[in-house]
Amino acid sequence: MIRIIIDTDVEEEVIKRRKHHMKLCKEKISRRPSFCNILAMTLKNWIMIRRNLLMLYFMFLAPAFLCILDCIAVGQEPRDISLAFMNYESNCSAFDGDVCQPNKLGCHFLQSVKRTANFTINQMDDMDAAVKLAKNGDVKGLITIPQNFSTSFLKRVLDRSMFSKFTFFFGIDDAESIRKDEKLNVSIDMSDPIWAGFLKNYIVQSLIRFQENLAVLCKRSYNIELDFSIMDQINSTIGENVINYNEFITCAAIMLPIYFLAVAKTADAFIEEKSQGLLERSLVAGVLPVEIIVSFIVSHFFSVLIQVS
């Protein structure tokens, strides 16, 4: 009889404790987040961050360092682009670039290409070897000058009397049989669209420089007004003529490390609190999970603001 009464008292005490625990849980769930708790947790997070100064310096300096590396490595114009040059018209051995030589326009064009600092010229004597280099990717482009390029070009742009004087002065035989369609042949590597865009731009710049320089040299050498240009300089309506590709990469270079550092630092803070037992202590003390998450968001939000600024 006494044992039954004791067991009943124990069961009633257990039920009473369970009801009290359920009541506390309901009150905790229904309780709204406290600003004081969020502020206290935020200050605690800042104290934890300040204790690890190396990580703090890394968080603040890493975006700037990565941005500098990206600006150095990305967005620069390519240099020393290998280009094969096959000239059937002349080997340019006795060519003087300071004198107008209408019978060696291919050499004038080669000189304009060489003055473009982005190219490295490989003058070839064998067409098969030049084509093989281009197909193997050893050179990014192949420019071929036909045998009668100068005569054909001047036959198109000069009138008949001026063209007759030109052929007589330079001793060109059978000028009438030379066709007017002998033009430069440019072949470039189209496997990479970015490289192809740079190559087209540089070749067009070299062609414009060739036309301008040839007109100036011929006027100075022969006192003849020859305007070979087909268009004026490209003018910008908005912005600058020179494209700065760093503008397109800087924003991503800054935001990418900031995003990943914020995620990594938050995960590291959770792991550190879990290992030190601070997370369980906060929950036992009555801090809501929402308050913990909000405190982490607020503390790391200010870190991101400092990084961006």
C-alpha positions in Angstrom: 0.0 0.0 0.0 2.8 2.4 0.9 4.7 1.5 -2.3 1.6 2.3 -4.5 1.2 5.7 -2.8 4.9 6.5 -3.4 4.7 5.5 -7.1 1.6 7.7 -7.5 3.4 10.7 -6.0 6.4 10.2 -8.3 4.2 10.0 -11.4 2.3 13.1 -10.4 5.7 15.0 -9.9 6.9 13.8 -13.3 3.7 15.0 -15.0 3.8 18.3 -13.1 7.4 18.9 -14.3 6.5 18.0 -17.9 3.6 20.4 -17.9 5.9 23.1 -16.5 8.5 22.4 -19.1 5.9 22.5 -21.9 4.6 25.8 -20.5 8.1 27.3 -20.6 8.7 26.1 -24.1 5.4 27.6 -25.3 6.3 30.9 -23.6 9.7 30.8 -25.2 8.3 30.1 -28.7 5.6 32.8 -28.4 8.1 35.3 -27.1 9.2 38.0 -29.5 12.9 38.6 -30.2 14.4 41.1 -27.8 16.5 44.0 -29.0 18.6 43.8 -25.9 19.4 40.2 -26.6 20.3 41.0 -30.2 22.5 43.9 -29.1 24.3 41.7 -26.5 24.9 38.9 -29.0 26.2 41.4 -31.6 28.6 42.9 -29.1 29.7 39.4 -28.1 30.4 38.6 -31.8 32.4 41.8 -32.2 34.5 40.9 -29.2 35.1 37.4 -30.7 36.2 39.0 -34.0 38.5 41.5 -32.3 40.3 38.7 -30.5 41.4 37.3 -33.9 43.2 40.3 -35.4 44.9 38.3 -38.1 41.5 37.1 -39.5 40.2 40.7 -39.2 43.1 42.1 -41.2 42.7 39.4 -43.8 39.0 40.1 -44.2 39.6 43.8 -44.7 42.7 43.6 -46.9 41.9 40.5 -49.0 39.3 42.3 -51.3 41.7 45.1 -52.1 44.6 42.6 -52.7 42.5 40.4 -55.0 41.2 43.5 -56.8 44.8 44.6 -57.5 45.7 41.1 -58.8 42.6 41.0 -61.1 43.4 44.4 -62.5 46.9 43.3 -63.3 46.1 40.0 -64.8 42.7 40.7 -66.5 41.8 43.5 -68.9 45.2 44.2 -70.3 45.7 44.3 -74.0 47.7 41.4 -75.5 51.3 42.0 -76.5 53.8 40.3 -78.8 51.1 38.6 -80.9 52.9 36.4 -83.3 52.0 37.1 -86.9 53.3 35.5 -90.1 54.0 37.8 -93.1 54.4 36.5 -96.6 55.4 39.1 -99.2 55.5 37.9 -102.8 56.1 41.4 -104.1 59.4 42.2 -102.5 61.7 41.0 -99.7 62.0 44.7 -98.5 65.8 44.3 -98.2 66.5 47.7 -99.8 63.4 49.4 -98.5 63.6 52.9 -97.0 60.5 53.6 -94.8 61.1 57.4 -94.9 60.7 57.7 -98.7 57.6 57.1 -100.7 58.1 54.0 -102.8 54.9 53.3 -104.7 56.2 50.1 -106.2 56.7 48.6 -102.7 53.4 49.3 -100.9 53.6 45.9 -99.3 56.8 47.0 -97.5 55.0 50.2 -96.4 52.2 48.1 -95.0 54.7 45.8 -93.2 56.3 48.8 -91.7 52.9 50.0 -90.4 52.2 46.6 -88.9 55.7 46.6 -87.2 55.0 49.9 -85.6 52.0 48.4 -83.8 53.6 47.3 -80.6 51.2 44.4 -80.2 52.6 42.4 -83.0 55.7 40.2 -83.5 56.3 39.7 -87.2 57.7 36.5 -88.7 58.7 37.2 -92.3 58.3 33.9 -94.2 59.8 32.8 -97.5 57.8 29.6 -97.9 54.0 29.7 -98.1 53.6 26.1 -97.1 55.6 26.7 -93.9 53.6 29.8 -93.1 50.3 28.0 -93.6 51.6 25.1 -91.4 52.5 27.6 -88.6 49.0 29.2 -88.8 47.2 25.8 -88.7 49.3 24.6 -85.8 48.5 27.7 -83.8 52.1 28.9 -83.7 51.1 32.2 -85.2 47.8 34.0 -84.6 47.5 35.3 -88.2 48.9 35.2 -91.7 49.1 38.2 -94.0 49.9 37.6 -97.7 51.0 40.3 -100.1 50.4 39.3 -103.8 53.1 39.8 -106.4 51.5 42.8 -108.1 49.9 44.4 -105.1 51.3 47.9 -105.6 50.5 48.1 -109.3 47.0 46.7 -108.8 46.3 49.1 -106.0 47.5 52.2 -107.9 45.7 51.1 -111.0 42.4 51.3 -109.0 43.1 54.7 -107.3 45.0 56.7 -109.9 43.7 58.1 -113.2 45.1 56.7 -116.4 47.7 59.5 -117.1 49.1 59.3 -113.5 49.2 55.5 -113.7 51.1 55.7 -117.0 53.7 58.0 -115.4 54.0 55.6 -112.5 54.7 52.6 -114.7 57.1 54.5 -116.9 59.1 55.9 -113.9 59.5 52.6 -112.1 59.9 50.5 -115.3 56.9 48.2 -114.8 56.3 46.1 -117.9 52.9 44.7 -118.9 51.1 47.0 -116.5 47.9 46.8 -118.5 47.7 43.1 -118.1 47.8 43.3 -114.3 44.4 42.9 -112.8 42.8 45.3 -110.4 41.7 42.7 -107.8 45.0 41.8 -106.3 44.6 42.6 -102.6 45.9 41.8 -99.2 45.0 38.3 -97.9 44.5 38.2 -94.1 43.9 35.0 -92.3 43.5 35.0 -88.5 42.9 32.5 -85.8 39.1 32.4 -85.2 39.1 29.7 -82.6 39.2 32.3 -79.8 36.7 35.2 -80.4 38.5 37.5 -78.0 41.8 37.0 -79.8 40.1 37.4 -83.1 38.6 40.7 -82.0 42.0 42.1 -80.9 43.6 41.0 -84.1 41.0 42.6 -86.3 41.3 45.8 -84.4 45.1 46.0 -84.6 45.1 45.1 -88.3 42.5 47.8 -89.0 44.7 50.3 -87.1 47.7 49.3 -89.1 45.8 49.7 -92.4 44.7 53.2 -91.4 48.2 54.2 -90.4 49.5 52.8 -93.7 47.2 55.0 -95.7 48.0 58.1 -93.7 51.8 57.6 -93.7 51.8 56.8 -97.5 49.9 60.0 -98.3 52.4 62.1 -96.2 55.5 60.4 -97.7 54.3 60.7 -101.3 53.5 64.4 -100.8 57.0 65.0 -99.3 58.9 62.9 -101.9 57.1 63.7 -105.1 54.9 66.7 -104.2 51.8 64.8 -105.2 48.6 65.0 -103.3 47.5 61.4 -102.9 44.7 60.7 -100.4 44.5 57.0 -99.8 42.3 57.2 -96.7 38.7 55.9 -96.9 37.5 57.2 -93.6 38.3 59.7 -90.8 39.4 58.8 -87.4 36.7 57.0 -85.3 35.3 59.6 -82.8 33.5 58.7 -79.6 30.0 60.1 -78.9 30.1 58.9 -75.2 33.2 57.7 -73.3 36.7 57.4 -74.5 38.2 55.8 -77.6 40.5 53.6 -75.5 38.5 50.8 -73.8 39.6 50.1 -70.3 38.6 46.5 -69.7 39.4 46.8 -66.0 36.1 48.6 -65.5 34.2 45.4 -66.4 36.1 43.2 -63.9 36.7 45.5 -60.9 33.1 45.2 -59.4 33.2 41.4 -59.6 36.7 41.3 -58.3 35.6 43.3 -55.2 32.3 41.6 -54.5 33.3 38.0 -55.1 35.8 37.8 -52.2 33.6 39.9 -50.0 30.7 37.5 -50.5 32.7 34.3 -49.9 34.6 35.8 -46.9 31.3 36.8 -45.2 29.9 33.3 -45.7 33.2 31.6 -44.6 33.5 33.9 -41.5 29.9 33.3 -40.4 30.4 29.5 -40.8 33.7 29.8 -38.8 31.9 31.7 -36.1 29.2 29.1 -35.7 31.8 26.3 -35.5 33.8 28.2 -33.0 30.8 28.9 -30.8 29.7 25.3 -31.0 33.2 24.0 -30.0 33.5 26.5 -27.1 29.9 25.8 -25.9 28.8 29.4 -26.2 25.9 28.4 -28.5 24.4 26.0 -25.9 24.9 28.6 -23.1 23.1 31.2 -25.1 20.2 28.9 -25.7 20.0 27.8 -22.1 20.1 31.5 -21.1 16.9 32.1 -23.0 18.3 33.6 -26.3 16.2 32.7 -29.2 17.7 31.1 -32.4 16.3 34.1 -34.4 18.2 36.5 -32.1 21.5 34.6 -32.6 21.0 34.6 -36.4 20.1 38.3 -36.5 23.2 39.2 -34.3 25.5 37.3 -36.8 23.9 39.1 -39.7 24.3 42.6 -38.1 27.9 42.0 -37.0 29.1 40.7 -40.4 27.0 43.3 -42.2 29.2 46.0 -40.7 32.3 44.1 -41.6 31.1 44.0 -45.3 30.4 47.7 -45.2 34.0 48.4 -44.0 35.4 46.1 -46.7 33.4 47.8 -49.5 34.3 51.3 -48.2 
